[in-house]
Amino acid sequence: MSTILDCLRTVGRGERGRKPLSFEQAYQVMDEYLSGQCDDDQMAMLMMLIRVQNETKEEIAGFVKAFQQRVPVIGADIDWPCYAGKRAVTGKPWHLLAAKILANNGYKVLVHGYHEQGSAREHASHYLDALNIHAADSAPHAKELIAKHNITYLPLSAYAPHAEVMIGWKHRYGLRTPINTVVRALNPAGAKLGIRGSFHPGFQQLHAEVEAMIGQHSESVVSFKGVSGESEYNPKVSQTVWMSKSGVVESHYWPEQMLTEVPLPQYCPFNTPESDWLTMANAVISTMGVVLFAQMHNREQAYEKAYLFWKNYCDSLS
């Protein structure tokens, strides 16, 4: 019996007979798909069945591991996936500015992502020129750009084209698949620090647990409910921040933290309306803060450092 058919039977039986894939099954079937041993329709059917039942950490970790065997390691300090895009009403992709400021302060950052054609969301890739961030067209190119500028943007198609094909199945079948969870965990940066934003309840813990299972490169990854599901922290709400640290999953309750007195820049590279500048400033500070928390493991110290980075950025524009 082929692996794909065995997996389809495992997840597709009746309510009493079906069960999720094991890590080994998920790895094997994705490895075979990426090797061309099963076709798109079979794999798409499997992914849809898994999504209906809600993907497990074992399934996602197995899929990620199969991809990581083929994804080149670029080399960076911070892995920053940007796949959701922000709804226009929630503002511009200010998380990209947070990534840029961290790069200005010596961190090597790989931003990677994908945006659907025709999407009305605000994607990081739309604002690369505004922040003078160069896009890479391959993994070796990304490596060169990071060495030169500390930051680059790498589209999904340039390092995992099969994953881009799988994301595109949404248009063919009308449903998203677990691949949207998988791509956030691929870590093409080979970074020790990572940020994971997601929208739906439960996925924040799932991302941390997946990182703990894989642990190929990362030492500390933070996962939280991001604005519109993007890798941008929302300072206006309280929430649980999940962390995978050296293979151990921790949860940290973070209350709302909107600063009312904060430096503001003389201009915004995103053309954000001035009425939203305070929100922008807080979003950038808190997003840098959650990334630095992954490194420092102390929220107050991470926020202080993030605030200083933001203040220095604003001063540089005066």
C-alpha positions as CSV (number, residue, x, y, z in Angstrom):
1,M,0.0,0.0,0.0
2,S,1.4,3.5,-0.9
3,T,2.0,5.9,1.9
4,I,-0.5,8.5,0.5
5,L,-3.3,6.0,0.4
6,D,-2.5,4.7,3.8
7,C,-2.6,8.3,5.2
8,L,-5.9,9.1,3.4
9,R,-7.5,6.0,5.0
10,T,-6.1,7.0,8.4
11,V,-7.6,10.5,8.4
12,G,-10.6,9.8,6.2
13,R,-12.4,6.9,7.8
14,G,-15.7,7.4,9.6
15,E,-15.9,9.3,12.8
16,R,-15.0,6.3,15.0
17,G,-12.2,5.0,12.8
18,R,-10.3,8.1,11.8
19,K,-7.3,9.4,13.6
20,P,-4.6,12.0,13.0
21,L,-1.3,11.1,11.3
22,S,1.7,10.4,13.4
23,F,4.9,12.5,13.1
24,E,6.5,9.6,11.1
25,Q,3.5,9.3,8.7
26,A,3.3,13.0,8.1
27,Y,7.0,13.2,7.4
28,Q,7.0,10.2,5.1
29,V,4.0,11.3,3.0
30,M,5.2,14.9,2.6
31,D,8.7,13.6,1.7
32,E,7.2,11.4,-1.0
33,Y,5.0,14.2,-2.3
34,L,8.0,16.6,-2.5
35,S,9.9,13.8,-4.3
36,G,7.1,13.5,-6.9
37,Q,5.8,10.1,-5.7
38,C,2.2,11.2,-5.3
39,D,0.2,13.8,-7.2
40,D,-1.3,17.1,-6.3
41,D,-4.9,15.9,-6.1
42,Q,-4.0,13.1,-3.7
43,M,-2.0,15.4,-1.4
44,A,-4.6,18.2,-1.6
45,M,-7.3,15.7,-0.5
46,L,-5.2,14.6,2.4
47,M,-4.5,18.2,3.5
48,M,-8.2,19.1,3.3
49,L,-9.2,16.1,5.5
50,I,-6.5,17.1,8.0
51,R,-7.7,20.7,8.1
52,V,-11.3,19.6,8.7
53,Q,-10.2,17.7,11.8
54,N,-7.7,20.4,12.9
55,E,-4.1,19.7,12.3
56,T,-2.0,18.3,15.2
57,K,1.5,19.3,16.3
58,E,2.7,15.9,15.1
59,E,1.3,16.4,11.6
60,I,2.7,19.9,11.2
61,A,6.0,19.0,12.6
62,G,6.3,16.0,10.3
63,F,5.4,18.2,7.3
64,V,7.9,20.9,8.3
65,K,10.7,18.4,8.8
66,A,10.2,17.1,5.3
67,F,10.4,20.6,3.8
68,Q,13.4,21.5,6.0
69,Q,15.4,18.6,4.5
70,R,15.2,20.6,1.2
71,V,15.2,24.2,2.3
72,P,18.7,25.8,2.2
73,V,19.9,27.4,5.5
74,I,20.5,31.1,4.8
75,G,21.9,32.2,8.1
76,A,20.3,35.0,10.2
77,D,19.6,35.9,13.8
78,I,15.9,36.3,13.5
79,D,13.4,34.3,11.4
80,W,10.4,36.5,10.6
81,P,7.5,34.9,8.6
82,C,5.0,37.3,7.1
83,Y,2.2,35.3,5.4
84,A,-1.1,36.7,6.5
85,G,-1.1,40.3,5.5
86,K,-3.0,42.9,7.5
87,R,-6.5,44.0,6.9
88,A,-6.5,47.7,5.8
89,V,-8.5,48.8,8.8
90,T,-5.8,47.5,11.2
91,G,-3.1,49.7,9.6
92,K,0.0,49.3,7.5
93,P,2.5,46.4,8.1
94,W,4.3,48.2,10.9
95,H,6.0,44.9,11.9
96,L,8.2,45.4,8.8
97,L,9.5,48.6,10.4
98,A,10.1,46.7,13.6
99,A,12.2,44.2,11.6
100,K,14.1,47.0,9.9
101,I,14.9,48.8,13.2
102,L,16.2,45.6,14.7
103,A,18.4,45.2,11.6
104,N,19.6,48.8,12.0
105,N,20.7,47.7,15.5
106,G,22.9,44.8,14.4
107,Y,20.4,41.9,14.2
108,K,20.4,39.9,11.0
109,V,16.8,39.4,10.0
110,L,15.3,37.2,7.3
111,V,11.7,38.2,6.5
112,H,10.0,35.6,4.3
113,G,6.4,35.5,3.0
114,Y,3.8,35.2,0.3
115,H,0.8,37.2,-0.7
116,E,-2.2,36.2,-2.8
117,Q,-2.7,37.9,-6.1
118,G,-5.6,40.2,-5.8
119,S,-5.6,40.2,-2.0
120,A,-6.9,43.4,-0.4
121,R,-4.6,43.0,2.6
122,E,-1.6,45.1,3.3
123,H,1.5,42.8,2.9
124,A,5.0,43.5,4.0
125,S,6.3,42.9,0.5
126,H,4.3,45.9,-0.7
127,Y,6.5,48.3,1.4
128,L,10.0,47.0,0.9
129,D,11.0,50.0,-1.2
130,A,9.7,52.4,1.5
131,L,12.2,51.0,4.0
132,N,15.0,50.3,1.5
133,I,14.7,46.6,2.1
134,H,16.0,44.5,-0.9
135,A,14.1,41.4,-2.0
136,A,16.1,38.3,-2.7
137,D,15.4,36.1,-5.7
138,S,17.1,33.0,-4.3
139,A,18.5,31.6,-1.1
140,P,22.2,32.5,-2.0
141,H,21.0,36.0,-3.0
142,A,19.3,36.3,0.4
143,K,22.5,35.3,2.1
144,E,24.4,38.0,0.3
145,L,21.9,40.7,1.1
146,I,21.8,39.8,4.8
147,A,25.6,40.0,4.9
148,K,25.5,43.4,3.3
149,H,22.3,45.0,4.8
150,N,21.4,42.8,7.8
151,I,17.9,42.3,6.4
152,T,16.2,41.0,3.3
153,Y,12.8,39.7,2.1
154,L,12.6,36.3,0.6
155,P,9.4,35.2,-1.2
156,L,8.2,31.7,-0.6
157,S,8.6,30.9,-4.3
158,A,12.3,31.5,-4.1
159,Y,13.0,28.8,-1.4
160,A,10.0,26.5,-1.2
161,P,8.1,26.5,-4.6
162,H,6.1,23.4,-3.7
163,A,4.7,25.2,-0.7
164,E,3.6,28.1,-2.9
165,V,1.8,25.6,-5.1
166,M,0.1,24.1,-2.1
167,I,-1.0,27.5,-0.8
168,G,-2.5,28.1,-4.2
169,W,-4.9,25.2,-3.7
170,K,-7.1,27.5,-1.8
171,H,-8.3,29.0,-5.1
172,R,-8.8,25.6,-6.7
173,Y,-10.6,23.9,-3.8
174,G,-12.0,26.9,-1.9
175,L,-10.4,26.1,1.4
176,R,-7.1,26.8,3.1
177,T,-4.9,23.8,4.1
178,P,-2.5,23.2,6.9
179,I,0.3,24.4,4.6
180,N,-0.4,28.0,5.9
181,T,0.7,26.7,9.3
182,V,3.6,24.8,7.9
183,V,5.2,27.7,6.0
184,R,5.5,29.9,9.2
185,A,7.7,27.2,10.8
186,L,10.1,26.5,7.9
187,N,12.8,28.8,9.3
188,P,14.8,29.2,6.1
189,A,16.9,31.6,8.1
190,G,18.3,28.9,10.2
191,A,17.8,31.4,13.0
192,K,18.0,30.8,16.7
193,L,15.3,33.4,17.3
194,G,11.8,33.3,15.7
195,I,8.5,35.1,15.8
196,R,5.2,33.5,14.9
197,G,1.9,35.4,14.6
198,S,-1.4,33.6,13.9
199,F,-5.0,34.4,14.2
200,H,-7.2,31.5,15.2
201,P,-7.4,30.4,18.9
202,G,-5.1,27.4,19.7
203,F,-2.7,28.0,16.9
204,Q,-0.4,30.1,19.1
205,Q,0.2,27.1,21.4
206,L,0.4,24.8,18.3
207,H,3.2,26.9,16.8
208,A,5.2,26.7,20.0
209,E,4.7,23.0,20.3
210,V,5.8,22.4,16.7
211,E,9.0,24.3,17.3
212,A,9.7,22.3,20.4
213,M,9.3,19.1,18.4
214,I,11.4,20.1,15.5
215,G,14.2,22.2,17.1
216,Q,16.4,22.0,14.0
217,H,17.9,25.5,14.4
218,S,15.9,27.6,16.8
219,E,16.6,28.1,20.4
220,S,13.8,30.4,21.3
221,V,10.6,31.1,19.3
222,V,7.7,33.3,20.5
223,S,4.1,32.7,19.3
224,F,1.1,35.0,19.8
225,K,-2.1,36.2,18.3
226,G,-0.9,38.6,15.7
227,V,-2.8,41.5,14.2
228,S,-4.9,40.0,11.4
229,G,-2.9,36.8,11.9
230,E,0.3,38.6,10.9
231,S,3.7,38.6,12.8
232,E,2.8,41.9,14.5
233,Y,2.0,42.2,18.2
234,N,-1.1,44.0,19.3
235,P,-0.3,46.2,22.4
236,K,-4.0,47.0,22.8
237,V,-5.0,43.6,24.1
238,S,-3.9,41.2,26.8
239,Q,-3.0,37.7,25.7
240,T,-0.9,34.6,26.4
241,V,2.5,34.6,24.7
242,W,3.8,31.1,24.0
243,M,7.5,30.4,23.9
244,S,9.4,27.3,22.8
245,K,12.8,27.6,24.6
246,S,15.3,24.9,24.0
247,G,12.6,22.4,23.4
248,V,10.4,23.4,26.4
249,V,7.1,25.1,25.8
250,E,6.2,28.0,28.2
251,S,3.2,30.3,28.4
252,H,3.4,33.9,29.7
253,Y,0.4,36.2,30.3
254,W,1.0,39.7,29.0
255,P,-1.4,42.5,29.9
256,E,-2.3,45.3,27.6
257,Q,0.6,47.8,27.3
258,M,-0.3,50.9,25.3
259,L,2.1,53.7,26.0
260,T,0.5,57.2,25.9
261,E,3.8,59.1,26.0
262,V,6.2,57.8,23.3
263,P,8.5,59.5,20.8
264,L,7.0,60.0,17.4
265,P,8.9,60.3,14.1
266,Q,8.8,63.3,11.9
267,Y,7.3,61.3,9.1
268,C,6.1,57.7,8.5
269,P,7.6,55.7,5.5
270,F,4.2,54.0,5.2
271,N,2.3,57.3,4.9
272,T,0.3,56.3,8.0
273,P,-2.2,59.0,9.0
274,E,-0.9,61.1,11.9
275,S,-4.0,60.1,13.9
276,D,-2.6,56.5,13.9
277,W,1.0,57.3,14.7
278,L,0.7,56.5,18.4
279,T,-0.8,53.1,17.5
280,M,2.0,52.6,15.0
281,A,4.7,53.5,17.6
282,N,3.2,51.1,20.2
283,A,2.9,48.3,17.6
284,V,6.5,48.7,16.5
285,I,7.8,48.8,20.1
286,S,5.7,45.9,21.3
287,T,6.6,43.8,18.2
288,M,10.3,44.4,18.8
289,G,9.7,43.7,22.4
290,V,8.2,40.3,21.9
291,V,11.1,39.4,19.6
292,L,13.7,40.6,22.1
293,F,11.8,38.7,24.8
294,A,12.7,35.5,22.8
295,Q,16.3,36.4,23.3
296,M,16.3,38.0,26.8
297,H,13.4,36.0,28.5
298,N,12.5,39.1,30.5
299,R,9.6,41.2,29.3
300,E,10.5,44.4,31.1
301,Q,14.1,44.4,29.9
302,A,13.0,43.5,26.3
303,Y,10.5,46.4,26.3
304,E,13.1,48.8,27.6
305,K,15.5,47.8,24.8
306,A,12.7,48.0,22.2
307,Y,11.7,51.5,23.4
308,L,15.3,52.7,23.2
309,F,15.6,51.3,19.6
310,W,12.4,53.2,18.7
311,K,13.6,56.4,20.3
312,N,16.9,56.3,18.5
313,Y,15.0,55.6,15.3
314,C,12.8,58.7,15.8
315,D,15.9,60.8,16.7
316,S,17.6,59.7,13.5
317,L,14.8,61.2,11.5
318,S,15.0,64.7,13.1
